[in-house]
Amino acid sequence: MMRQIYFEGHGGPDVIRIGEAPVPEPGPGQVLIEVAAAGVNRPDCLQREGVYPPPAGESDVPGLEIAGRVVAHGEGVRTPRIGDEVCALVGSGGYAEYALAHAVLCLPVPKILGVVASAGLPENYFTVFDNVFTRGRLAPGETLLVHGGSSGIGSTAIQLAKQHGARVIATAGSSVKCAFCKTLGADSAIDYKTQDFVEEVRKIAGKYGVDVVLDMVGGTYLPRNLSVMAAEGRLVQIGFLQSAMAENFDLRPIMLRRLTLTGSTLRARTVAQKAEIASALRGKVWPLIEKGSVKPLIHATFPLEQAHQAHEMMESSAHLGKILLVTGK
């Protein structure tokens, strides 16, 4: 048996419970991981609220990223080997002492980080790499505008973009968060609560504008993002903290400046599609992590039984970087 988190209905953090369940058995292509830590992400909160259910066939237990030790193989699996320390992207089930992962979505724990901190890698690094570099096609010398620069996604995007040779403008919700973004390498940071980011970006980027925008706000940010984009610019939408709907915005900039609007979700994509991202990360990003050039910024860790406090912190937006749950394993 193992401990795991579950939701007693849908609602706020008060519906979070901890209970016991049988340890799952790995199926073909899967490994069983003894979880040391799991990352806490906003999609977990949306799942708790009942608006982001796990894909068909996945566990109802929340948690999209884990790190720990491989303890069993399913049919057809040779690597990672039993005993290896790995971090993995999972479709669900991370908030538990044991979790299943597809072997092709496991990546080695960087020695420089250790197993607990590595739980803060998969969700953010898969998301940022795919959206900023594959979909956004960010090139060296271009300018990236990243909203929510102090979040797990934002802090990852800043670091990877700078390593790629891009200029980075970040927005964040306080002077402290803006200072944090600059410590990560952001060339400029805008406090969106006290400054108009459109005006500030125009001062920084000039008439040319920004080449790529990474946005998880949506709503009224859509026309504002379009207004600061360069010709041939790419807007990549990965979330809707404000709203999934945008009304009464002018489509002409898209035509006149040949803009591209794109975006993606990660959880519902096929294992094969996610495996392509894992392979790219192993070859292009893991060497940067091993050298200490980029890393997950861990704001706080909570024991598994304090998952409700972790969700409260996530929803307060008071954190700088990642929030993790640790199992004690």
Residue, then its C-alpha position, 0 to 999 in steps of 0.5 A: m500500500m502507499r499514501q496518495i492525495y485525492f480530491e473529495g469532490h471539486g472545490g478549493p484546497d479544502v477538498i484535498r485529502i490523503g489516503e491509502a491505495p494499492v501500489p500500481e503495477p507498470g504496464p507495457g512501456q511503463v516503469l514504476i517510480e518510488v517518488a521522492a518529490a512531485g511538482v505542484n502546478r496550476p493545472d493541478c489546481l484546475q483539476r481540483e476545481g473540476v475544470y481540467p480532468p485527467p485524460a482517459g485512462e489516467s489516474d484521478v490522483p493529481g500531479l504531472e511531474i515526479a522524481g524518484r527511483v525506478v523500482a519495477h519495469g513493465e513489459g518491453v522496458r530496458t531503460p531506465r534501469i531498476g535503481d536509476e534515479v529519474c525525473a518524469l513527465v506523467g499524465s497524472g498520479g504524481y502526488a503519491e509515494y509511487a507513480l507510473a511513468h512511460a519509460v520514454l518520458c523519463l530523464p536522468v536526474p542531473k547530479i548537480l541538482g539531486v532527486v528532489a529538486s529534479a521534480g521541478l524540471p519536467e512540466n516546465y522544461f517540456t512546456v517551455f522548450d516545445n512552446v518557445f523554441t519549437r512553436g515560437r521558433l525563438a532565434p538568437g538575437e530575437t526578443l522574447l516577452v514572457h508574462g509571469g516571469s517569476s513563475g515556474i514557467g517564466s523562470t524556465a523561459i527566461q533562463l533558456a532564452k538567455q542561454h539561446g542568445a535572445r533578449v528577454i523582457a519579463t512581466a511580474g506582479s511586484s518589484v520583488k518579483c521583477a528583481f527576481c526575474k533580473t537575477l535569472g537573466a531578464d534584460s528588463a522586467i516590468d511590474y504589470k501592477t504599477q506599469d502598463f506593459v504595452e507602454e514599457v515594452r514599446k520603450i524597451a523594444g522600440k518600433y520594431g517590437v518583440d519577436v515572440v510572446l509567451d502568454m498564460v494570461g489570455g483575455t484582455y492580454l491578446p490585443r495588447n500582446l499583438s500591439v507590441m509584436a514585430a513583423e513576423g512575430r509569434l504569440v504562443q498561448i499556454g494558459f488562461l489565468q484571466s480568460a479564454m475569451a477575448e472580445n472586440f479586438d482588431l484582427r488587422p495587425i495579424m494581417l498587416r504584420r504577418l503575425t502567427l498565433t499558436g499555442s498548445t497543451l501538453r497533458a493530452r498529447t500522445v506519448a510519442q509526441k511527448a517523447e520527441i520533446a524528451s529526446a530534444l531536452r536530453g540532447k539540448v537542455w540537459p547538458l546546460i543543466e549539468k553545467g549549472s547554466v540553468k536550473p529549477l528555482i525551488h521556492a518551497t517544499f511541503p510534505l505530502e500531507q500538506a498538499h493543501q498548503a502547497h495549493e494555497m501558496m500556488e493560488s496566492s501567486a506569492h511564490l518565486g519559482k517552483i513548489l514541490l511536495v516531498t514524500g520522505k522516500 
